[in-house]
Structures are given as C-alpha cells and as structure tokens.
Amino acid sequence: MKWHLLFPFTGSLLYIAAALFLKRAQQLGGGVLRTTFVANVAIALVFAALWLMGGKSQPPSLLWQPILVAVLFVAGQVFSILALSLGDVSVATPVLGAKTIFVAWFTTLLLATSLPWQLWCAAGLSFSAIVLLNRAPRSTTTEASHHHSRKLGKTLLFSLLAAGSYALFDVLVQKWSPAWGTGRFLPIMFAFSAAMSCVFLPFIREPWRDVPRAAWPSLAAGAFFMALQSFAFVSGVAMFGDATSMNVVYSARGIWSVAAVWLIGHWFSNTEAQLGGSVLRWRLAGAALMTSAIVLVVTRQ
C-alpha cells in the first residue's frame, strides 16, 4: 500500500469543497482577483508551518527557482478561478485533470525522451472527454446554445491553461525541492506567490468594504479549503516525489465534482443540476474518460 497517496486523495476531496465555495463567492460578487489574493495569502500562511521542518541553506543566486515556481502557481490560480467563475464546476474540475497528462509530457520533454504510444492514446481520450463535457442541453434555443458554447469554450481554455501551469509547477517542485528541503522550498515559494498576488490589488475595482457581506463566508471558506488541499497535495509531492501517480489519485476530483453538484450543489445555490440528468450523465462520462486517460499514462511501462 502506497500510503503517501493518501495526500492527493485527501486533497481531491478538499478541492471540491474549495471549488463550490469559491464558485458561490464569485456569484455573490467576490471578484476573481480579490479571491486569488485572499486564497494565495491563506496558502502562504498554511505552508509557513513547514518552516519548522528545517532545510538546507542555498545561495541567493538560486532564489530564481522558487520565484519561477511561484509564478506558475499564481498563473494556475488565476486561470482556475477564472474557469470556475465563468463556467461550471462539473466541467472545469474534470478538465483540470488533464494536468496529469501535462505532467507526463513535461517530464518526458525535460528528460529528452520519446513519447510512448500510451501518451498519444491518453491525448485522444482527453479530447473525447472534452467533447462530452461540451454537450449542451437539448432544450435550449439557438441563441442560448451559442451562449452555452461560448461559456464552455472559455471554461475549457482557462481550465487547460491552469492544468498546464500546475503541471509544470508539480514537475519543478519535484525537481528542485529536494535540494532545498521541504521546510525551506515550499514556505519560501508560497511567500513569493503571496507577494506576487499584491500586484492584483491596484486592479481590484471595488473597495473591500463594498464586497457584499454575504460573499465573505463563502470566500473565506473557499480560501481555507484551497489552502488545505494545496498543503495536502504539494507537500506530498515535495516529500515523496512520484508526481505522476499522485496526480492520478488527485484527478479523482473530476468524478467528485460531478457527483457533488448533482447531490449537494443546491446547498451552495449551484444550479448545474438543473441542466438535467442527460447533461450531467454526459459530463460524468467525460470525467470518467479523462480519468481513464490519466490511468493509461500512469500504468505505461
């Protein structure tokens, strides 16, 4: 039994709670940039606890490593929150599962090795999954269908950009954190990500006091669960490596997301279940295909 896989499994469950709360915060006027800033500060505070684990001293000339990884993390945060705010949780989250395929590709490219057939098959399965996730409700008008397609297109684009950013983030954490030690690389890197998020402050149009009072509980809860799921997953990758296997387990959030919006989405005023059982079944099939693609990548020889 690979007990370290409990880290990504726990992270996959926590991510769904974070996604539902953050989606609700956007609906109530939380704002994408404000949400990203709050989430990144919360994550930095949680990872600061790892400083007690200690680490290895590195020359200042190597600070570019945690800075580069921080840039990738912030980019992933922005793209994922945009995907959640513009589209549906049951679409964005399964597509984010493509991160595992990106991890395999980036790892292969960095090692300058050829791509095996399993990766190409996985890419085909992923494309098929996206087609299923893109199905519109049958009863919509032509205008509503076009609007639905545009919204899904943006959701897929931002989800894939987030998946790519997070994938390179995972690969570089696994590559560079051992030399620094988990108790140094991650706290320093997430401190940089929080500092970078301050760049968003001048672009937040509405004053903080104008944020609807109803949005704050969802925003705070979403940031809290986002910090916990990041801690569970990223610390596991840094301590144990095995990024590809961990991403396979973590990709189960695609299935959890479809089940969550179907069963408890109404608790968060989420209306995705109203799309009808047919649409959600197609999305569940898409999530299952995405998961199959990821498993194929991991089980390759």
C-alpha positions as YAML, in Angstrom:
chain: A
units: angstrom
residues:
- id: 1
  name: MET
  ca: [0.00, 0.00, 0.00]
- id: 2
  name: LYS
  ca: [1.40, 3.39, -1.05]
- id: 3
  name: TRP
  ca: [0.35, 5.39, 1.97]
- id: 4
  name: HIS
  ca: [1.71, 8.62, 0.52]
- id: 5
  name: LEU
  ca: [-1.17, 8.52, -1.99]
- id: 6
  name: LEU
  ca: [-3.47, 9.49, 0.88]
- id: 7
  name: PHE
  ca: [-2.07, 13.02, 0.46]
- id: 8
  name: PRO
  ca: [-3.55, 13.58, -3.03]
- id: 9
  name: PHE
  ca: [-6.72, 11.63, -2.17]
- id: 10
  name: THR
  ca: [-7.39, 13.98, 0.74]
- id: 11
  name: GLY
  ca: [-6.51, 16.95, -1.48]
- id: 12
  name: SER
  ca: [-9.01, 15.83, -4.14]
- id: 13
  name: LEU
  ca: [-11.86, 15.86, -1.62]
- id: 14
  name: LEU
  ca: [-10.85, 19.21, -0.13]
- id: 15
  name: TYR
  ca: [-10.60, 20.73, -3.61]
- id: 16
  name: ILE
  ca: [-14.29, 20.09, -4.31]
- id: 17
  name: ALA
  ca: [-15.28, 21.95, -1.14]
- id: 18
  name: ALA
  ca: [-12.98, 24.82, -2.17]
- id: 19
  name: ALA
  ca: [-14.40, 24.90, -5.72]
- id: 20
  name: LEU
  ca: [-18.03, 25.01, -4.57]
- id: 21
  name: PHE
  ca: [-17.37, 27.76, -2.03]
- id: 22
  name: LEU
  ca: [-15.28, 29.83, -4.46]
- id: 23
  name: LYS
  ca: [-17.91, 29.46, -7.19]
- id: 24
  name: ARG
  ca: [-20.51, 30.74, -4.74]
- id: 25
  name: ALA
  ca: [-18.24, 33.62, -3.72]
- id: 26
  name: GLN
  ca: [-17.99, 34.68, -7.38]
- id: 27
  name: GLN
  ca: [-21.75, 34.56, -7.77]
- id: 28
  name: LEU
  ca: [-22.11, 36.85, -4.75]
- id: 29
  name: GLY
  ca: [-19.57, 39.38, -6.05]
- id: 30
  name: GLY
  ca: [-16.29, 38.21, -4.55]
- id: 31
  name: GLY
  ca: [-14.26, 39.04, -7.67]
- id: 32
  name: VAL
  ca: [-11.59, 36.93, -9.40]
- id: 33
  name: LEU
  ca: [-8.52, 39.00, -8.44]
- id: 34
  name: ARG
  ca: [-9.68, 39.51, -4.88]
- id: 35
  name: THR
  ca: [-10.38, 35.80, -4.50]
- id: 36
  name: THR
  ca: [-6.96, 34.91, -5.89]
- id: 37
  name: PHE
  ca: [-5.24, 37.31, -3.49]
- id: 38
  name: VAL
  ca: [-7.11, 36.01, -0.43]
- id: 39
  name: ALA
  ca: [-6.52, 32.36, -1.41]
- id: 40
  name: ASN
  ca: [-2.79, 32.85, -2.01]
- id: 41
  name: VAL
  ca: [-2.28, 34.66, 1.30]
- id: 42
  name: ALA
  ca: [-4.14, 31.84, 3.10]
- id: 43
  name: ILE
  ca: [-1.98, 29.23, 1.35]
- id: 44
  name: ALA
  ca: [1.24, 31.06, 2.26]
- id: 45
  name: LEU
  ca: [0.19, 31.17, 5.92]
- id: 46
  name: VAL
  ca: [-0.56, 27.44, 5.98]
- id: 47
  name: PHE
  ca: [2.73, 26.48, 4.33]
- id: 48
  name: ALA
  ca: [4.70, 28.72, 6.70]
- id: 49
  name: ALA
  ca: [4.21, 25.95, 9.29]
- id: 50
  name: LEU
  ca: [6.58, 23.74, 7.26]
- id: 51
  name: TRP
  ca: [9.46, 26.05, 8.19]
- id: 52
  name: LEU
  ca: [9.74, 24.07, 11.44]
- id: 53
  name: MET
  ca: [10.84, 21.03, 9.39]
- id: 54
  name: GLY
  ca: [14.09, 22.79, 8.55]
- id: 55
  name: GLY
  ca: [16.03, 22.52, 5.33]
- id: 56
  name: LYS
  ca: [19.31, 23.16, 3.56]
- id: 57
  name: SER
  ca: [20.84, 26.58, 3.03]
- id: 58
  name: GLN
  ca: [21.03, 27.68, -0.61]
- id: 59
  name: PRO
  ca: [22.86, 30.65, -2.14]
- id: 60
  name: PRO
  ca: [20.75, 33.71, -3.08]
- id: 61
  name: SER
  ca: [21.62, 33.06, -6.70]
- id: 62
  name: LEU
  ca: [19.19, 30.10, -6.64]
- id: 63
  name: LEU
  ca: [16.18, 32.15, -5.47]
- id: 64
  name: TRP
  ca: [15.02, 32.23, -9.08]
- id: 65
  name: GLN
  ca: [13.88, 28.63, -8.63]
- id: 66
  name: PRO
  ca: [11.16, 29.26, -6.01]
- id: 67
  name: ILE
  ca: [10.29, 32.53, -7.78]
- id: 68
  name: LEU
  ca: [9.68, 30.77, -11.10]
- id: 69
  name: VAL
  ca: [7.60, 28.08, -9.39]
- id: 70
  name: ALA
  ca: [5.62, 30.81, -7.59]
- id: 71
  name: VAL
  ca: [4.86, 32.49, -10.94]
- id: 72
  name: LEU
  ca: [3.49, 29.20, -12.27]
- id: 73
  name: PHE
  ca: [1.38, 28.68, -9.15]
- id: 74
  name: VAL
  ca: [-0.15, 32.18, -9.31]
- id: 75
  name: ALA
  ca: [-0.87, 31.73, -13.02]
- id: 76
  name: GLY
  ca: [-2.58, 28.42, -12.27]
- id: 77
  name: GLN
  ca: [-4.64, 30.04, -9.51]
- id: 78
  name: VAL
  ca: [-5.82, 32.87, -11.76]
- id: 79
  name: PHE
  ca: [-6.74, 30.54, -14.64]
- id: 80
  name: SER
  ca: [-8.53, 28.03, -12.39]
- id: 81
  name: ILE
  ca: [-10.58, 30.71, -10.60]
- id: 82
  name: LEU
  ca: [-11.47, 32.26, -13.97]
- id: 83
  name: ALA
  ca: [-12.62, 28.82, -15.16]
- id: 84
  name: LEU
  ca: [-14.74, 28.33, -12.03]
- id: 85
  name: SER
  ca: [-16.23, 31.83, -12.19]
- id: 86
  name: LEU
  ca: [-17.07, 31.76, -15.92]
- id: 87
  name: GLY
  ca: [-18.21, 28.16, -16.20]
- id: 88
  name: ASP
  ca: [-19.49, 25.12, -14.36]
- id: 89
  name: VAL
  ca: [-17.67, 23.25, -11.60]
- id: 90
  name: SER
  ca: [-18.61, 19.93, -13.22]
- id: 91
  name: VAL
  ca: [-16.78, 20.99, -16.41]
- id: 92
  name: ALA
  ca: [-13.78, 22.92, -15.08]
- id: 93
  name: THR
  ca: [-12.71, 20.36, -12.48]
- id: 94
  name: PRO
  ca: [-12.61, 17.27, -14.77]
- id: 95
  name: VAL
  ca: [-10.66, 19.23, -17.42]
- id: 96
  name: LEU
  ca: [-8.16, 20.25, -14.74]
- id: 97
  name: GLY
  ca: [-7.49, 16.52, -14.51]
- id: 98
  name: ALA
  ca: [-5.57, 16.87, -17.77]
- id: 99
  name: LYS
  ca: [-2.78, 18.15, -15.55]
- id: 100
  name: THR
  ca: [-1.54, 14.58, -15.13]
- id: 101
  name: ILE
  ca: [-1.04, 14.21, -18.87]
- id: 102
  name: PHE
  ca: [0.80, 17.54, -18.94]
- id: 103
  name: VAL
  ca: [2.96, 16.31, -16.06]
- id: 104
  name: ALA
  ca: [3.89, 13.22, -18.07]
- id: 105
  name: TRP
  ca: [4.63, 15.32, -21.15]
- id: 106
  name: PHE
  ca: [6.72, 17.89, -19.29]
- id: 107
  name: THR
  ca: [8.64, 15.15, -17.51]
- id: 108
  name: THR
  ca: [9.31, 13.40, -20.83]
- id: 109
  name: LEU
  ca: [10.36, 16.61, -22.55]
- id: 110
  name: LEU
  ca: [12.67, 17.66, -19.73]
- id: 111
  name: LEU
  ca: [14.32, 14.24, -19.88]
- id: 112
  name: ALA
  ca: [14.56, 14.46, -23.69]
- id: 113
  name: THR
  ca: [12.95, 11.04, -24.20]
- id: 114
  name: SER
  ca: [10.44, 9.99, -26.89]
- id: 115
  name: LEU
  ca: [6.70, 9.94, -26.24]
- id: 116
  name: PRO
  ca: [5.32, 6.38, -25.86]
- id: 117
  name: TRP
  ca: [2.08, 5.30, -27.52]
- id: 118
  name: GLN
  ca: [0.20, 5.45, -24.22]
- id: 119
  name: LEU
  ca: [0.58, 9.23, -24.12]
- id: 120
  name: TRP
  ca: [-0.89, 9.63, -27.59]
- id: 121
  name: CYS
  ca: [-3.84, 7.38, -26.67]
- id: 122
  name: ALA
  ca: [-4.31, 9.37, -23.48]
- id: 123
  name: ALA
  ca: [-4.39, 12.58, -25.51]
- id: 124
  name: GLY
  ca: [-7.12, 11.10, -27.73]
- id: 125
  name: LEU
  ca: [-9.16, 10.06, -24.70]
- id: 126
  name: SER
  ca: [-8.76, 13.52, -23.23]
- id: 127
  name: PHE
  ca: [-10.04, 15.13, -26.44]
- id: 128
  name: SER
  ca: [-13.05, 12.79, -26.40]
- id: 129
  name: ALA
  ca: [-13.68, 13.71, -22.79]
- id: 130
  name: ILE
  ca: [-13.70, 17.41, -23.67]
- id: 131
  name: VAL
  ca: [-16.24, 16.73, -26.46]
- id: 132
  name: LEU
  ca: [-18.55, 15.03, -23.94]
- id: 133
  name: LEU
  ca: [-18.11, 17.84, -21.43]
- id: 134
  name: ASN
  ca: [-19.04, 20.33, -24.18]
- id: 135
  name: ARG
  ca: [-22.51, 18.89, -24.83]
- id: 136
  name: ALA
  ca: [-25.27, 21.47, -24.46]
- id: 137
  name: PRO
  ca: [-28.81, 20.83, -23.13]
- id: 138
  name: ARG
  ca: [-31.13, 19.71, -25.93]
- id: 139
  name: SER
  ca: [-33.97, 22.03, -24.99]
- id: 140
  name: THR
  ca: [-32.02, 25.28, -25.37]
- id: 141
  name: THR
  ca: [-32.74, 27.83, -28.10]
- id: 142
  name: THR
  ca: [-30.17, 28.60, -30.79]
- id: 143
  name: GLU
  ca: [-29.14, 31.80, -29.00]
- id: 144
  name: ALA
  ca: [-28.90, 30.01, -25.65]
- id: 145
  name: SER
  ca: [-26.92, 27.21, -27.27]
- id: 146
  name: HIS
  ca: [-24.40, 29.68, -28.71]
- id: 147
  name: HIS
  ca: [-24.08, 31.35, -25.31]
- id: 148
  name: HIS
  ca: [-23.60, 27.95, -23.70]
- id: 149
  name: SER
  ca: [-20.90, 27.04, -26.24]
- id: 150
  name: ARG
  ca: [-19.05, 30.33, -25.72]
- id: 151
  name: LYS
  ca: [-19.12, 29.87, -21.95]
- id: 152
  name: LEU
  ca: [-17.89, 26.29, -22.23]
- id: 153
  name: GLY
  ca: [-15.15, 27.34, -24.63]
- id: 154
  name: LYS
  ca: [-13.81, 29.86, -22.13]
- id: 155
  name: THR
  ca: [-14.12, 27.33, -19.31]
- id: 156
  name: LEU
  ca: [-12.16, 24.72, -21.27]
- id: 157
  name: LEU
  ca: [-9.48, 27.23, -22.32]
- id: 158
  name: PHE
  ca: [-8.84, 28.56, -18.81]
- id: 159
  name: SER
  ca: [-9.02, 25.06, -17.30]
- id: 160
  name: LEU
  ca: [-6.38, 23.77, -19.74]
- id: 161
  name: LEU
  ca: [-4.16, 26.81, -19.12]
- id: 162
  name: ALA
  ca: [-4.48, 26.17, -15.38]
- id: 163
  name: ALA
  ca: [-3.71, 22.47, -15.87]
- id: 164
  name: GLY
  ca: [-0.57, 23.29, -17.85]
- id: 165
  name: SER
  ca: [0.64, 25.84, -15.29]
- id: 166
  name: TYR
  ca: [0.04, 23.48, -12.37]
- id: 167
  name: ALA
  ca: [1.68, 20.58, -14.23]
- id: 168
  name: LEU
  ca: [4.94, 22.45, -14.76]
- id: 169
  name: PHE
  ca: [4.65, 23.62, -11.15]
- id: 170
  name: ASP
  ca: [4.48, 19.98, -9.96]
- id: 171
  name: VAL
  ca: [7.43, 18.87, -12.08]
- id: 172
  name: LEU
  ca: [9.64, 21.71, -10.88]
- id: 173
  name: VAL
  ca: [8.67, 21.21, -7.22]
- id: 174
  name: GLN
  ca: [9.69, 17.58, -7.51]
- id: 175
  name: LYS
  ca: [12.89, 18.57, -9.30]
- id: 176
  name: TRP
  ca: [14.10, 21.42, -7.06]
- id: 177
  name: SER
  ca: [12.61, 20.96, -3.58]
- id: 178
  name: PRO
  ca: [14.92, 18.06, -2.50]
- id: 179
  name: ALA
  ca: [17.99, 20.31, -2.69]
- id: 180
  name: TRP
  ca: [16.31, 22.93, -0.52]
- id: 181
  name: GLY
  ca: [14.31, 20.66, 1.77]
- id: 182
  name: THR
  ca: [10.52, 20.72, 2.11]
- id: 183
  name: GLY
  ca: [10.78, 23.05, 5.11]
- id: 184
  name: ARG
  ca: [12.50, 25.72, 3.03]
- id: 185
  name: PHE
  ca: [11.48, 25.48, -0.63]
- id: 186
  name: LEU
  ca: [7.71, 25.42, -0.12]
- id: 187
  name: PRO
  ca: [7.43, 28.18, 2.53]
- id: 188
  name: ILE
  ca: [9.73, 30.47, 0.52]
- id: 189
  name: MET
  ca: [7.96, 29.73, -2.74]
- id: 190
  name: PHE
  ca: [4.47, 30.33, -1.36]
- id: 191
  name: ALA
  ca: [5.65, 33.51, 0.37]
- id: 192
  name: PHE
  ca: [6.70, 34.74, -3.08]
- id: 193
  name: SER
  ca: [3.33, 33.74, -4.52]
- id: 194
  name: ALA
  ca: [1.53, 35.76, -1.84]
- id: 195
  name: ALA
  ca: [3.81, 38.75, -2.51]
- id: 196
  name: MET
  ca: [3.16, 38.47, -6.26]
- id: 197
  name: SER
  ca: [-0.57, 38.49, -5.59]
- id: 198
  name: CYS
  ca: [-0.20, 42.02, -4.20]
- id: 199
  name: VAL
  ca: [0.17, 43.10, -7.84]
- id: 200
  name: PHE
  ca: [-3.56, 42.40, -8.19]
- id: 201
  name: LEU
  ca: [-4.55, 44.93, -5.52]
- id: 202
  name: PRO
  ca: [-4.48, 48.08, -7.71]
- id: 203
  name: PHE
  ca: [-6.65, 46.30, -10.30]
- id: 204
  name: ILE
  ca: [-9.40, 45.38, -7.83]
- id: 205
  name: ARG
  ca: [-12.03, 47.91, -8.81]
- id: 206
  name: GLU
  ca: [-14.45, 47.74, -5.91]
- id: 207
  name: PRO
  ca: [-13.22, 48.71, -2.42]
- id: 208
  name: TRP
  ca: [-13.01, 45.85, 0.05]
- id: 209
  name: ARG
  ca: [-15.81, 47.40, 2.10]
- id: 210
  name: ASP
  ca: [-18.12, 47.16, -0.92]
- id: 211
  name: VAL
  ca: [-17.86, 43.37, -1.13]
- id: 212
  name: PRO
  ca: [-21.34, 42.03, -0.30]
- id: 213
  name: ARG
  ca: [-21.45, 40.76, 3.26]
- id: 214
  name: ALA
  ca: [-22.99, 37.52, 2.03]
- id: 215
  name: ALA
  ca: [-19.90, 36.80, -0.11]
- id: 216
  name: TRP
  ca: [-17.38, 36.82, 2.74]
- id: 217
  name: PRO
  ca: [-18.29, 33.46, 4.38]
- id: 218
  name: SER
  ca: [-18.03, 31.65, 1.02]
- id: 219
  name: LEU
  ca: [-14.82, 33.49, 0.12]
- id: 220
  name: ALA
  ca: [-13.21, 32.70, 3.48]
- id: 221
  name: ALA
  ca: [-14.30, 29.05, 3.39]
- id: 222
  name: GLY
  ca: [-13.13, 28.65, -0.20]
- id: 223
  name: ALA
  ca: [-9.72, 30.15, 0.59]
- id: 224
  name: PHE
  ca: [-9.42, 27.93, 3.68]
- id: 225
  name: PHE
  ca: [-10.17, 24.71, 1.80]
- id: 226
  name: MET
  ca: [-7.99, 25.77, -1.12]
- id: 227
  name: ALA
  ca: [-5.10, 26.24, 1.31]
- id: 228
  name: LEU
  ca: [-5.68, 22.84, 2.92]
- id: 229
  name: GLN
  ca: [-5.90, 20.97, -0.38]
- id: 230
  name: SER
  ca: [-2.74, 22.69, -1.62]
- id: 231
  name: PHE
  ca: [-0.96, 21.73, 1.58]
- id: 232
  name: ALA
  ca: [-2.05, 18.09, 1.29]
- id: 233
  name: PHE
  ca: [-1.08, 17.69, -2.36]
- id: 234
  name: VAL
  ca: [2.02, 19.87, -2.79]
- id: 235
  name: SER
  ca: [3.70, 18.79, 0.44]
- id: 236
  name: GLY
  ca: [3.16, 15.17, -0.61]
- id: 237
  name: VAL
  ca: [4.86, 15.78, -3.97]
- id: 238
  name: ALA
  ca: [7.75, 17.62, -2.30]
- id: 239
  name: MET
  ca: [8.34, 14.94, 0.33]
- id: 240
  name: PHE
  ca: [7.72, 11.75, -1.69]
- id: 241
  name: GLY
  ca: [8.05, 12.72, -5.36]
- id: 242
  name: ASP
  ca: [6.01, 10.34, -7.55]
- id: 243
  name: ALA
  ca: [4.18, 13.32, -9.07]
- id: 244
  name: THR
  ca: [2.50, 11.30, -11.82]
- id: 245
  name: SER
  ca: [0.93, 8.72, -9.50]
- id: 246
  name: MET
  ca: [-0.13, 11.43, -7.11]
- id: 247
  name: ASN
  ca: [-1.82, 13.32, -9.92]
- id: 248
  name: VAL
  ca: [-3.73, 10.21, -10.93]
- id: 249
  name: VAL
  ca: [-5.26, 9.95, -7.47]
- id: 250
  name: TYR
  ca: [-5.76, 13.71, -7.32]
- id: 251
  name: SER
  ca: [-7.64, 13.63, -10.65]
- id: 252
  name: ALA
  ca: [-10.46, 11.80, -8.90]
- id: 253
  name: ARG
  ca: [-11.73, 15.30, -8.11]
- id: 254
  name: GLY
  ca: [-13.24, 15.24, -11.60]
- id: 255
  name: ILE
  ca: [-15.62, 12.48, -10.56]
- id: 256
  name: TRP
  ca: [-16.22, 14.06, -7.15]
- id: 257
  name: SER
  ca: [-17.14, 17.39, -8.81]
- id: 258
  name: VAL
  ca: [-19.88, 15.89, -10.97]
- id: 259
  name: ALA
  ca: [-21.27, 13.92, -8.02]
- id: 260
  name: ALA
  ca: [-21.08, 16.96, -5.74]
- id: 261
  name: VAL
  ca: [-23.02, 19.35, -7.98]
- id: 262
  name: TRP
  ca: [-25.60, 16.62, -8.58]
- id: 263
  name: LEU
  ca: [-26.10, 15.67, -4.92]
- id: 264
  name: ILE
  ca: [-25.24, 18.72, -2.79]
- id: 265
  name: GLY
  ca: [-24.82, 21.57, -5.28]
- id: 266
  name: HIS
  ca: [-28.10, 23.14, -4.11]
- id: 267
  name: TRP
  ca: [-26.54, 23.68, -0.68]
- id: 268
  name: PHE
  ca: [-24.27, 26.23, -2.38]
- id: 269
  name: SER
  ca: [-27.03, 27.65, -4.64]
- id: 270
  name: ASN
  ca: [-25.31, 25.85, -7.52]
- id: 271
  name: THR
  ca: [-27.71, 25.42, -10.45]
- id: 272
  name: GLU
  ca: [-25.72, 22.94, -12.55]
- id: 273
  name: ALA
  ca: [-28.00, 20.08, -11.52]
- id: 274
  name: GLN
  ca: [-30.85, 21.93, -13.26]
- id: 275
  name: LEU
  ca: [-29.15, 21.30, -16.61]
- id: 276
  name: GLY
  ca: [-30.82, 17.92, -16.44]
- id: 277
  name: GLY
  ca: [-29.76, 14.35, -15.85]
- id: 278
  name: SER
  ca: [-28.76, 13.88, -19.50]
- id: 279
  name: VAL
  ca: [-26.16, 16.67, -19.47]
- id: 280
  name: LEU
  ca: [-24.73, 15.60, -16.13]
- id: 281
  name: ARG
  ca: [-24.52, 11.99, -17.30]
- id: 282
  name: TRP
  ca: [-22.53, 13.10, -20.35]
- id: 283
  name: ARG
  ca: [-20.27, 15.11, -18.06]
- id: 284
  name: LEU
  ca: [-19.83, 12.12, -15.79]
- id: 285
  name: ALA
  ca: [-18.88, 10.05, -18.85]
- id: 286
  name: GLY
  ca: [-16.42, 12.78, -19.84]
- id: 287
  name: ALA
  ca: [-14.92, 12.81, -16.36]
- id: 288
  name: ALA
  ca: [-14.60, 9.02, -16.50]
- id: 289
  name: LEU
  ca: [-12.83, 9.21, -19.89]
- id: 290
  name: MET
  ca: [-10.47, 11.85, -18.54]
- id: 291
  name: THR
  ca: [-9.68, 9.60, -15.58]
- id: 292
  name: SER
  ca: [-9.12, 6.63, -17.94]
- id: 293
  name: ALA
  ca: [-6.64, 8.70, -19.92]
- id: 294
  name: ILE
  ca: [-4.76, 9.55, -16.75]
- id: 295
  name: VAL
  ca: [-4.69, 5.92, -15.60]
- id: 296
  name: LEU
  ca: [-3.33, 4.93, -19.02]
- id: 297
  name: VAL
  ca: [-0.48, 7.39, -18.61]
- id: 298
  name: VAL
  ca: [0.41, 6.10, -15.17]
- id: 299
  name: THR
  ca: [0.26, 2.39, -15.96]
- id: 300
  name: ARG
  ca: [2.50, 2.62, -19.01]
- id: 301
  name: GLN
  ca: [5.70, 0.61, -18.79]
...
